[in-house]
Amino acid sequence: MADGTTDWVHEDLGSVQVHVLPTKKYKMISVLAQLERPLQREWATVTALLPQVLLRGTEQHDTQAKLMRAFDDLYGARVGARVNKHGDLQTVEFTMQAPHEALIEGAGHLFADAIRLFAQTIMTPKLENGAFREAYVEGEKTLLQQRIENLVNDKVSYASERCVQEMCQGEPFGLSRLGYVEDIAKITASSLYDAYQRLLQESLLHIYVVGPVDPADVVPVLRQELGADATARDGRGPSAAASADAPDRADAALRPPGEQRIIVERLDVNQGKLNMGLRTGSSYAADDYSALIVYNGILGGFPHSKLFANVREKASLAYYASSRLEGLKGLLFIQSGIQISDYERAYGIIGEQLEALADGEITDDELAFTQKGLVNQYLQSDDQPFNGAVMQMYKRFTGRGRSVQQMIDEVRGVTKEDVVAMAQTVKVDTVYFLRDRGM
């Protein structure tokens, strides 16, 4: 290819799995390391706490300031950590970006030095009496509690999260990636370290490397820095853990088609939040996934979409009205901000847009503008090196591989008939309305 990109190269190091995408498109080398486990209530909070505690310091650099300074000394290398949710999996993710040593005179073995420091961040945390340092754990517990509690201050995000929770009661996807305030207090430095060791034992460590690298150079460095650890771990992976003790799906997820739940929550708000959760007949692994993407785009993904045009612009009912897709699960969520007194009208007009799509009321412009908008989004995402790692991750999760170019080609090939067929599989599952405390 013109940008020098080749295919992903994979290397099995036991419980460490290496994935390398050599490309000259980027000047920086980007690394994503991921540990994953099934989303389970008993582990959600403790897992959410781990990445930030690990960033507090290592045995070699025992404070966060020292650790960040060590990365910065490697020609401005940067490290980050987060907890995420991908479908029914909760993931602990670490990212690093460092310049390519060939582009800096006198950089020496910059990549090897950066990977060594990165590996230390994940594998050799600062310990105290055989556990995490208590001050670090207590500090991060306070910050995690604040992040969870502050969610209610952002009513848009709060309503979105509550709709997911209500719709997916009893399902792993209904659990919060950040965990729960009531579970934080019982976490100790010792119990958190035990959970960390269990995660290392039960999860494969996947390392994604994207940038102007040669796999023949990258793999030996990773083997040297992580290989000894790989042989010491069984790396059973999340599938084994999931089969052992994952929760069953609740009856709420198995309601008869057409039966909706309506949830009304009252808080001290001036503006209502009307959200809907819908189940579709497709997902990332399906052949017709591109039709679902286009369907979502026509429904509420863009300013020209039906929700924006009809609920916000024509009826002047909503401050915002849009839809988003959870591709791995095949779930679609509608979100809108409305005057509390306009609930019935807004609900009705949103329903009309769903019916219009199912009845084939799609203009040529709606289809063309949506396809063009999606193509532009994919082209922009291709400029982000970690996007390639996420798409490779999704291939591993679903068995379905898609490149950015494949996504573009598939979206361009979607017909109006494909969208209508998809629209006829979409069913409203849950309606969530956040309103004031009035009568």
FISE-708583 format. One record per residue (C-alpha): residue number from 1; residue in three letters; z, x, y. Coordinates in nm, 3 decimals. Layout:
N
PT     n   res         w         u         v
PT   NUM   Ala         Z         X         Y
...
This chain:
439
PT     n   res         w         u         v
PT     1   Met     0.000     0.000     0.000
PT     2   Ala    -0.052     0.102     0.362
PT     3   Asp     0.320     0.139     0.422
PT     4   Gly     0.366     0.350     0.112
PT     5   Thr     0.570     0.084    -0.070
PT     6   Thr     0.567     0.094    -0.448
PT     7   Asp     0.737    -0.125    -0.708
PT     8   Trp     1.110    -0.133    -0.775
PT     9   Val     1.233     0.136    -1.010
PT    10   His     1.534     0.046    -1.228
PT    11   Glu     1.774     0.281    -1.402
PT    12   Asp     2.047     0.181    -1.646
PT    13   Leu     2.358     0.398    -1.607
PT    14   Gly     2.576     0.174    -1.822
PT    15   Ser     2.802    -0.035    -1.603
PT    16   Val     2.615     0.095    -1.298
PT    17   Gln     2.266    -0.045    -1.253
PT    18   Val     2.039     0.130    -1.004
PT    19   His     1.745    -0.039    -0.829
PT    20   Val     1.526     0.173    -0.600
PT    21   Leu     1.241     0.057    -0.376
PT    22   Pro     1.054     0.359    -0.238
PT    23   Thr     0.885     0.271     0.092
PT    24   Lys     0.780     0.455     0.406
PT    25   Lys     0.812     0.135     0.609
PT    26   Tyr     1.164     0.233     0.719
PT    27   Lys     1.300     0.558     0.860
PT    28   Met     1.654     0.485     0.741
PT    29   Ile     1.776     0.469     0.382
PT    30   Ser     1.955     0.140     0.317
PT    31   Val     2.197     0.097     0.029
PT    32   Leu     2.355    -0.225    -0.097
PT    33   Ala     2.625    -0.210    -0.365
PT    34   Gln     2.733    -0.534    -0.527
PT    35   Leu     3.004    -0.649    -0.765
PT    36   Glu     3.001    -1.013    -0.869
PT    37   Arg     3.209    -1.267    -1.052
PT    38   Pro     3.183    -1.641    -1.120
PT    39   Leu     3.326    -1.851    -0.839
PT    40   Gln     3.668    -1.964    -0.961
PT    41   Arg     3.956    -2.103    -0.759
PT    42   Glu     4.211    -1.866    -0.911
PT    43   Trp     4.007    -1.560    -0.808
PT    44   Ala     3.834    -1.677    -0.488
PT    45   Thr     4.101    -1.569    -0.238
PT    46   Val     4.192    -1.240    -0.397
PT    47   Thr     3.824    -1.145    -0.431
PT    48   Ala     3.760    -1.234    -0.066
PT    49   Leu     4.039    -0.998     0.037
PT    50   Leu     3.908    -0.696    -0.152
PT    51   Pro     3.616    -0.564     0.057
PT    52   Gln     3.813    -0.535     0.380
PT    53   Val     4.108    -0.368     0.207
PT    54   Leu     3.870    -0.116     0.051
PT    55   Leu     3.731    -0.036     0.396
PT    56   Arg     4.083     0.048     0.518
PT    57   Gly     4.070     0.395     0.366
PT    58   Thr     4.012     0.616     0.063
PT    59   Glu     4.212     0.888    -0.107
PT    60   Gln     3.995     1.140     0.079
PT    61   His     4.003     0.959     0.417
PT    62   Asp     4.322     0.758     0.423
PT    63   Thr     4.270     0.546     0.735
PT    64   Gln     3.983     0.329     0.848
PT    65   Ala     3.935     0.543     1.157
PT    66   Lys     3.902     0.858     0.947
PT    67   Leu     3.664     0.687     0.706
PT    68   Met     3.438     0.556     0.983
PT    69   Arg     3.443     0.897     1.149
PT    70   Ala     3.336     1.061     0.823
PT    71   Phe     3.034     0.830     0.801
PT    72   Asp     2.952     0.886     1.167
PT    73   Asp     2.957     1.261     1.111
PT    74   Leu     2.669     1.215     0.866
PT    75   Tyr     2.420     1.177     1.151
PT    76   Gly     2.540     0.828     1.240
PT    77   Ala     2.556     0.674     0.894
PT    78   Arg     2.710     0.326     0.893
PT    79   Val     2.906     0.134     0.630
PT    80   Gly     3.007    -0.229     0.603
PT    81   Ala     3.161    -0.470     0.352
PT    82   Arg     3.165    -0.847     0.304
PT    83   Val     3.231    -1.120     0.054
PT    84   Asn     2.945    -1.357    -0.013
PT    85   Lys     2.846    -1.659    -0.218
PT    86   His     2.517    -1.675    -0.406
PT    87   Gly     2.488    -1.995    -0.604
PT    88   Asp     2.786    -2.008    -0.840
PT    89   Leu     2.871    -1.640    -0.794
PT    90   Gln     3.111    -1.479    -0.550
PT    91   Thr     3.003    -1.127    -0.459
PT    92   Val     3.174    -0.826    -0.308
PT    93   Glu     2.908    -0.634    -0.120
PT    94   Phe     2.903    -0.295     0.052
PT    95   Thr     2.620    -0.176     0.274
PT    96   Met     2.530     0.166     0.405
PT    97   Gln     2.250     0.299     0.619
PT    98   Ala     2.182     0.667     0.672
PT    99   Pro     1.889     0.866     0.813
PT   100   His     1.652     1.036     0.572
PT   101   Glu     1.743     1.403     0.558
PT   102   Ala     1.377     1.511     0.565
PT   103   Leu     1.349     1.373     0.918
PT   104   Ile     1.641     1.575     1.056
PT   105   Glu     1.628     1.950     1.078
PT   106   Gly     1.932     2.110     0.921
PT   107   Ala     2.057     1.786     0.763
PT   108   Gly     2.092     1.955     0.426
PT   109   His     2.188     1.720     0.141
PT   110   Leu     2.256     1.428     0.370
PT   111   Phe     2.176     1.154     0.118
PT   112   Ala     2.399     1.306    -0.150
PT   113   Asp     2.683     1.346     0.100
PT   114   Ala     2.645     0.987     0.220
PT   115   Ile     2.635     0.846    -0.133
PT   116   Arg     2.944     1.048    -0.225
PT   117   Leu     3.133     0.898     0.068
PT   118   Phe     2.997     0.552    -0.012
PT   119   Ala     3.110     0.583    -0.374
PT   120   Gln     3.456     0.693    -0.261
PT   121   Thr     3.482     0.382    -0.044
PT   122   Ile     3.426     0.160    -0.348
PT   123   Met     3.589     0.363    -0.623
PT   124   Thr     3.876     0.569    -0.480
PT   125   Pro     4.076     0.348    -0.242
PT   126   Lys     4.393     0.474    -0.079
PT   127   Leu     4.680     0.401    -0.315
PT   128   Glu     5.056     0.389    -0.273
PT   129   Asn     5.292     0.374    -0.571
PT   130   Gly     5.005     0.297    -0.807
PT   131   Ala     4.867     0.008    -0.600
PT   132   Phe     4.688    -0.055    -0.272
PT   133   Arg     4.879     0.055     0.036
PT   134   Glu     5.101    -0.242     0.121
PT   135   Ala     5.050    -0.218     0.498
PT   136   Tyr     4.674    -0.242     0.452
PT   137   Val     4.701    -0.544     0.224
PT   138   Glu     4.941    -0.729     0.451
PT   139   Gly     4.724    -0.660     0.754
PT   140   Glu     4.412    -0.791     0.584
PT   141   Lys     4.599    -1.095     0.451
PT   142   Thr     4.681    -1.191     0.808
PT   143   Leu     4.321    -1.142     0.920
PT   144   Leu     4.183    -1.342     0.627
PT   145   Gln     4.421    -1.629     0.702
PT   146   Gln     4.305    -1.627     1.063
PT   147   Arg     3.939    -1.633     0.960
PT   148   Ile     3.998    -1.932     0.733
PT   149   Glu     4.210    -2.122     0.983
PT   150   Asn     3.973    -2.049     1.271
PT   151   Leu     3.689    -2.218     1.086
PT   152   Val     3.819    -2.554     1.206
PT   153   Asn     3.767    -2.440     1.566
PT   154   Asp     3.392    -2.414     1.502
PT   155   Lys     3.325    -2.779     1.427
PT   156   Val     2.960    -2.725     1.332
PT   157   Ser     3.053    -2.470     1.064
PT   158   Tyr     3.359    -2.668     0.963
PT   159   Ala     3.159    -2.987     0.904
PT   160   Ser     2.896    -2.794     0.710
PT   161   Glu     3.159    -2.636     0.484
PT   162   Arg     3.343    -2.964     0.431
PT   163   Cys     3.022    -3.141     0.331
PT   164   Val     2.959    -2.875     0.066
PT   165   Gln     3.317    -2.904    -0.060
PT   166   Glu     3.299    -3.282    -0.089
PT   167   Met     2.956    -3.287    -0.247
PT   168   Cys     3.032    -3.015    -0.500
PT   169   Gln     3.386    -3.110    -0.601
PT   170   Gly     3.462    -2.955    -0.938
PT   171   Glu     3.158    -2.728    -0.923
PT   172   Pro     3.186    -2.356    -0.855
PT   173   Phe     2.957    -2.388    -0.554
PT   174   Gly     3.210    -2.620    -0.392
PT   175   Leu     3.463    -2.337    -0.366
PT   176   Ser     3.503    -2.139    -0.045
PT   177   Arg     3.378    -1.782    -0.045
PT   178   Leu     3.676    -1.691     0.178
PT   179   Gly     3.935    -1.849    -0.049
PT   180   Tyr     4.232    -2.062     0.057
PT   181   Val     4.523    -2.012     0.294
PT   182   Glu     4.778    -2.145     0.043
PT   183   Asp     4.680    -1.871    -0.203
PT   184   Ile     4.720    -1.579     0.038
PT   185   Ala     5.099    -1.547     0.050
PT   186   Lys     5.137    -1.481    -0.323
PT   187   Ile     4.896    -1.187    -0.319
PT   188   Thr     5.073    -0.851    -0.334
PT   189   Ala     4.947    -0.496    -0.313
PT   190   Ser     5.000    -0.467    -0.688
PT   191   Ser     4.833    -0.796    -0.785
PT   192   Leu     4.537    -0.722    -0.559
PT   193   Tyr     4.492    -0.380    -0.719
PT   194   Asp     4.507    -0.539    -1.065
PT   195   Ala     4.237    -0.785    -0.956
PT   196   Tyr     4.028    -0.498    -0.822
PT   197   Gln     4.051    -0.311    -1.153
PT   198   Arg     3.962    -0.626    -1.345
PT   199   Leu     3.658    -0.680    -1.123
PT   200   Leu     3.540    -0.325    -1.191
PT   201   Gln     3.587    -0.375    -1.564
PT   202   Glu     3.415    -0.713    -1.585
PT   203   Ser     3.131    -0.672    -1.339
PT   204   Leu     2.832    -0.445    -1.341
PT   205   Leu     2.796    -0.245    -1.021
PT   206   His     2.444    -0.294    -0.889
PT   207   Ile     2.317    -0.037    -0.640
PT   208   Tyr     2.003    -0.120    -0.440
PT   209   Val     1.836     0.163    -0.247
PT   210   Val     1.549     0.090    -0.006
PT   211   Gly     1.371     0.348     0.206
PT   212   Pro     1.159     0.663     0.214
PT   213   Val     1.307     0.805    -0.106
PT   214   Asp     1.189     0.937    -0.439
PT   215   Pro     1.365     0.768    -0.733
PT   216   Ala     1.361     1.101    -0.913
PT   217   Asp     1.589     1.233    -0.638
PT   218   Val     1.803     0.921    -0.593
PT   219   Val     1.898     0.847    -0.953
PT   220   Pro     2.051     1.190    -1.030
PT   221   Val     2.268     1.167    -0.718
PT   222   Leu     2.395     0.824    -0.818
PT   223   Arg     2.451     0.939    -1.175
PT   224   Gln     2.653     1.234    -1.050
PT   225   Glu     2.869     1.028    -0.814
PT   226   Leu     2.910     0.717    -1.030
PT   227   Gly     2.813     0.818    -1.381
PT   228   Ala     3.158     0.924    -1.495
PT   229   Asp     3.299     0.595    -1.375
PT   230   Ala     3.020     0.404    -1.549
PT   231   Thr     3.111     0.544    -1.889
PT   232   Ala     3.475     0.447    -1.837
PT   233   Arg     3.400     0.080    -1.771
PT   234   Asp     3.271    -0.184    -2.007
PT   235   Gly     3.082    -0.371    -1.735
PT   236   Arg     3.065    -0.697    -1.925
PT   237   Gly     2.923    -0.871    -1.623
PT   238   Pro     2.985    -1.219    -1.482
PT   239   Ser     2.813    -1.405    -1.763
PT   240   Ala     3.081    -1.297    -2.008
PT   241   Ala     3.361    -1.388    -1.769
PT   242   Ala     3.196    -1.719    -1.687
PT   243   Ser     3.173    -1.823    -2.050
PT   244   Ala     3.538    -1.743    -2.098
PT   245   Asp     3.708    -1.946    -1.830
PT   246   Ala     3.469    -2.100    -1.575
PT   247   Pro     3.567    -2.453    -1.466
PT   248   Asp     3.371    -2.752    -1.591
PT   249   Arg     3.150    -2.949    -1.356
PT   250   Ala     3.326    -3.257    -1.224
PT   251   Asp     3.212    -3.613    -1.284
PT   252   Ala     3.141    -3.628    -0.910
PT   253   Ala     2.839    -3.405    -0.969
PT   254   Leu     2.710    -3.641    -1.237
PT   255   Arg     2.704    -3.968    -1.045
PT   256   Pro     2.417    -4.206    -1.123
PT   257   Pro     2.106    -4.154    -0.907
PT   258   Gly     2.130    -4.336    -0.576
PT   259   Glu     2.509    -4.360    -0.577
PT   260   Gln     2.640    -4.194    -0.263
PT   261   Arg     2.984    -4.083    -0.153
PT   262   Ile     3.072    -4.146     0.211
PT   263   Ile     3.349    -3.925     0.346
PT   264   Val     3.499    -3.984     0.691
PT   265   Glu     3.736    -3.721     0.829
PT   266   Arg     3.927    -3.763     1.153
PT   267   Leu     4.025    -3.478     1.384
PT   268   Asp     4.075    -3.431     1.757
PT   269   Val     3.704    -3.415     1.843
PT   270   Asn     3.488    -3.567     2.117
PT   271   Gln     3.158    -3.531     1.933
PT   272   Gly     3.081    -3.658     1.585
PT   273   Lys     2.930    -3.442     1.312
PT   274   Leu     2.711    -3.631     1.066
PT   275   Asn     2.621    -3.418     0.765
PT   276   Met     2.448    -3.514     0.442
PT   277   Gly     2.422    -3.333     0.111
PT   278   Leu     2.113    -3.396    -0.101
PT   279   Arg     2.022    -3.294    -0.454
PT   280   Thr     1.663    -3.199    -0.523
PT   281   Gly     1.449    -3.162    -0.830
PT   282   Ser     1.381    -2.791    -0.781
PT   283   Ser     1.542    -2.453    -0.716
PT   284   Tyr     1.450    -2.086    -0.667
PT   285   Ala     1.357    -2.039    -1.033
PT   286   Ala     1.117    -2.336    -1.045
PT   287   Asp     0.739    -2.326    -1.012
PT   288   Asp     0.747    -2.585    -0.734
PT   289   Tyr     1.010    -2.408    -0.523
PT   290   Ser     0.755    -2.339    -0.249
PT   291   Ala     0.701    -2.715    -0.215
PT   292   Leu     1.076    -2.756    -0.163
PT   293   Ile     1.071    -2.490     0.109
PT   294   Val     0.788    -2.667     0.291
PT   295   Tyr     0.961    -3.005     0.244
PT   296   Asn     1.275    -2.870     0.409
PT   297   Gly     1.069    -2.723     0.691
PT   298   Ile     0.898    -3.054     0.765
PT   299   Leu     1.224    -3.245     0.738
PT   300   Gly     1.447    -3.032     0.958
PT   301   Gly     1.367    -2.661     0.957
PT   302   Phe     1.186    -2.634     1.291
PT   303   Pro     1.173    -2.789     1.641
PT   304   His     0.863    -2.984     1.536
PT   305   Ser     1.039    -3.123     1.227
PT   306   Lys     1.105    -3.493     1.171
PT   307   Leu     1.481    -3.478     1.224
PT   308   Phe     1.454    -3.293     1.554
PT   309   Ala     1.162    -3.502     1.679
PT   310   Asn     1.296    -3.844     1.582
PT   311   Val     1.676    -3.819     1.587
PT   312   Arg     1.715    -3.586     1.884
PT   313   Glu     1.402    -3.618     2.096
PT   314   Lys     1.278    -3.977     2.055
PT   315   Ala     1.608    -4.158     1.997
PT   316   Ser     1.819    -3.914     2.204
PT   317   Leu     2.098    -3.957     1.949
PT   318   Ala     2.178    -3.601     1.852
PT   319   Tyr     2.275    -3.280     2.026
PT   320   Tyr     2.125    -3.105     1.727
PT   321   Ala     1.959    -3.226     1.407
PT   322   Ser     1.829    -2.998     1.135
PT   323   Ser     1.832    -2.924     0.764
PT   324   Arg     1.892    -2.616     0.554
PT   325   Leu     1.825    -2.525     0.193
PT   326   Glu     2.046    -2.360    -0.067
PT   327   Gly     1.764    -2.235    -0.284
PT   328   Leu     1.962    -2.098    -0.577
PT   329   Lys     2.127    -2.436    -0.626
PT   330   Gly     1.842    -2.663    -0.519
PT   331   Leu     2.068    -2.835    -0.267
PT   332   Leu     1.964    -2.946     0.079
PT   333   Phe     2.197    -3.017     0.369
PT   334   Ile     2.131    -3.216     0.686
PT   335   Gln     2.349    -3.153     0.989
PT   336   Ser     2.361    -3.334     1.322
PT   337   Gly     2.591    -3.364     1.622
PT   338   Ile     2.610    -3.716     1.762
PT   339   Gln     2.813    -3.948     1.979
PT   340   Ile     3.073    -4.108     1.753
PT   341   Ser     2.953    -4.457     1.844
PT   342   Asp     2.597    -4.370     1.733
PT   343   Tyr     2.686    -4.312     1.368
PT   344   Glu     2.507    -4.618     1.228
PT   345   Arg     2.188    -4.561     1.427
PT   346   Ala     2.174    -4.190     1.349
PT   347   Tyr     2.240    -4.253     0.980
PT   348   Gly     1.961    -4.509     0.975
PT   349   Ile     1.704    -4.290     1.150
PT   350   Ile     1.781    -3.994     0.924
PT   351   Gly     1.728    -4.221     0.625
PT   352   Glu     1.395    -4.332     0.772
PT   353   Gln     1.276    -3.970     0.785
PT   354   Leu     1.362    -3.919     0.419
PT   355   Glu     1.175    -4.237     0.329
PT   356   Ala     0.876    -4.138     0.542
PT   357   Leu     0.839    -3.809     0.355
PT   358   Ala     0.866    -3.984     0.018
PT   359   Asp     0.602    -4.235     0.133
PT   360   Gly     0.361    -3.959     0.231
PT   361   Glu     0.391    -3.993     0.609
PT   362   Ile     0.311    -3.630     0.684
PT   363   Thr     0.063    -3.533     0.953
PT   364   Asp    -0.176    -3.242     0.924
PT   365   Asp     0.000    -3.078     1.218
PT   366   Glu     0.344    -3.114     1.056
PT   367   Leu     0.220    -2.938     0.744
PT   368   Ala     0.024    -2.669     0.928
PT   369   Phe     0.297    -2.592     1.183
PT   370   Thr     0.559    -2.572     0.907
PT   371   Gln     0.352    -2.337     0.697
PT   372   Lys     0.283    -2.116     0.997
PT   373   Gly     0.652    -2.116     1.092
PT   374   Leu     0.758    -2.020     0.740
PT   375   Val     0.501    -1.740     0.720
PT   376   Asn     0.632    -1.599     1.049
PT   377   Gln     0.988    -1.612     0.913
PT   378   Tyr     0.886    -1.423     0.601
PT   379   Leu     0.700    -1.160     0.801
PT   380   Gln     1.008    -1.108     1.019
PT   381   Ser     1.235    -1.087     0.716
PT   382   Asp     1.010    -0.819     0.569
PT   383   Asp     1.116    -0.594     0.857
PT   384   Gln     1.475    -0.607     0.730
PT   385   Pro     1.532    -0.354     0.449
PT   386   Phe     1.820    -0.547     0.292
PT   387   Asn     1.595    -0.852     0.252
PT   388   Gly     1.412    -0.673    -0.027
PT   389   Ala     1.742    -0.605    -0.202
PT   390   Val     1.843    -0.971    -0.179
PT   391   Met     1.511    -1.086    -0.324
PT   392   Gln     1.554    -0.840    -0.610
PT   393   Met     1.906    -0.972    -0.656
PT   394   Tyr     1.772    -1.327    -0.682
PT   395   Lys     1.522    -1.213    -0.943
PT   396   Arg     1.813    -1.082    -1.145
PT   397   Phe     2.008    -1.407    -1.100
PT   398   Thr     1.722    -1.643    -1.186
PT   399   Gly     1.468    -1.444    -1.383
PT   400   Arg     1.210    -1.536    -1.119
PT   401   Gly     1.075    -1.253    -0.910
PT   402   Arg     0.912    -1.318    -0.574
PT   403   Ser     0.795    -1.072    -0.313
PT   404   Val     0.754    -1.159     0.053
PT   405   Gln     0.378    -1.166     0.009
PT   406   Gln     0.409    -1.395    -0.292
PT   407   Met     0.628    -1.632    -0.089
PT   408   Ile     0.370    -1.635     0.189
PT   409   Asp     0.086    -1.704    -0.055
PT   410   Glu     0.281    -1.981    -0.229
PT   411   Val     0.378    -2.152     0.096
PT   412   Arg     0.020    -2.141     0.222
PT   413   Gly    -0.093    -2.303    -0.100
PT   414   Val     0.139    -2.605    -0.077
PT   415   Thr    -0.048    -2.933    -0.026
PT   416   Lys     0.063    -3.258     0.128
PT   417   Glu     0.068    -3.409    -0.221
PT   418   Asp     0.305    -3.134    -0.338
PT   419   Val     0.547    -3.214    -0.058
PT   420   Val     0.539    -3.586    -0.130
PT   421   Ala     0.604    -3.527    -0.499
PT   422   Met     0.903    -3.313    -0.405
PT   423   Ala     1.028    -3.571    -0.152
PT   424   Gln     1.039    -3.832    -0.426
PT   425   Thr     1.290    -3.621    -0.624
PT   426   Val     1.532    -3.573    -0.332
PT   427   Lys     1.840    -3.797    -0.337
PT   428   Val     2.126    -3.827    -0.090
PT   429   Asp     2.447    -3.742    -0.276
PT   430   Thr     2.715    -3.721    -0.008
PT   431   Val     2.749    -3.837     0.353
PT   432   Tyr     3.018    -3.660     0.554
PT   433   Phe     3.117    -3.780     0.901
PT   434   Leu     3.362    -3.591     1.119
PT   435   Arg     3.490    -3.818     1.397
PT   436   Asp     3.781    -3.869     1.635
PT   437   Arg     4.121    -4.020     1.553
PT   438   Gly     4.042    -4.349     1.728
PT   439   Met     4.002    -4.687     1.563
